[in-house]
Amino acid sequence: MLVLGRKKGESIIIDDNIEITVTAIEGETVKLGISAPKHITIHRQEVYLEIQEENKRAKSNVINLSDFLGMKK
């Protein structure tokens, strides 16, 4: 893990097209602004983990159409 110190208004650049800027520091909370191309998906970690878990549940609930229709493979 790379750890960088940044002050309010300072940024880091990732892969030439993602910029993360410290927009505010309020006590224990740091607010970040993220500029990235539209095809880049950005989530808070807890949201990302919920999406992954929901995808696993959905995948486990998939019914094989052949089995459903009673057809042999």
C-alpha positions as CSV (number, residue, x, y, z in Angstrom):
1,M,0.0,0.0,0.0
2,L,1.3,3.4,-0.9
3,V,0.6,6.0,1.8
4,L,0.8,9.7,0.8
5,G,0.3,12.8,2.9
6,R,-1.9,15.5,1.2
7,K,-3.2,18.9,2.4
8,K,-6.6,20.5,1.5
9,G,-6.6,21.3,-2.2
10,E,-3.7,18.9,-3.1
11,S,-4.2,16.0,-5.4
12,I,-2.8,12.7,-6.6
13,I,-3.0,11.4,-10.1
14,I,-3.6,7.7,-11.0
15,D,-2.8,6.3,-14.4
16,D,-2.9,9.7,-16.2
17,N,-6.7,10.0,-16.1
18,I,-7.9,9.7,-12.4
19,E,-7.4,12.7,-10.1
20,I,-8.2,12.5,-6.4
21,T,-8.3,15.8,-4.6
22,V,-8.5,16.5,-0.8
23,T,-11.5,18.9,-0.7
24,A,-11.9,19.2,3.1
25,I,-10.6,18.0,6.3
26,E,-13.1,18.1,9.2
27,G,-11.8,16.4,12.4
28,E,-11.3,12.7,11.7
29,T,-13.1,13.0,8.3
30,V,-11.3,13.7,5.0
31,K,-13.5,14.6,2.0
32,L,-12.2,13.5,-1.4
33,G,-13.1,14.7,-4.9
34,I,-12.6,12.2,-7.7
35,S,-12.3,13.1,-11.3
36,A,-12.3,10.0,-13.6
37,P,-13.5,9.0,-17.1
38,K,-17.2,8.0,-17.2
39,H,-16.3,4.3,-17.9
40,I,-14.5,4.1,-14.5
41,T,-16.9,2.8,-11.7
42,I,-16.3,4.4,-8.3
43,H,-17.9,3.1,-5.1
44,R,-17.3,3.5,-1.4
45,Q,-15.8,0.2,-0.1
46,E,-18.9,-0.8,1.9
47,V,-21.1,-0.3,-1.2
48,Y,-18.8,-2.2,-3.4
49,L,-18.8,-5.2,-1.0
50,E,-22.6,-5.1,-0.9
51,I,-22.7,-5.2,-4.7
52,Q,-20.3,-8.1,-4.8
53,E,-22.4,-10.1,-2.2
54,E,-25.6,-9.4,-4.1
55,N,-24.0,-10.6,-7.3
56,K,-22.9,-13.8,-5.6
57,R,-26.5,-14.3,-4.3
58,A,-28.0,-13.7,-7.7
59,K,-25.5,-16.0,-9.4
60,S,-26.4,-18.8,-7.0
61,N,-30.1,-18.4,-7.7
62,V,-29.7,-18.8,-11.5
63,I,-31.7,-21.8,-12.8
64,N,-30.4,-23.8,-15.7
65,L,-33.2,-23.5,-18.3
66,S,-32.6,-27.2,-19.4
67,D,-33.1,-28.4,-15.9
68,F,-36.2,-26.2,-15.5
69,L,-37.8,-27.6,-18.6
70,G,-36.8,-31.2,-17.7
71,M,-34.6,-31.5,-20.8
72,K,-31.5,-33.7,-20.8
73,K,-28.1,-32.1,-21.5
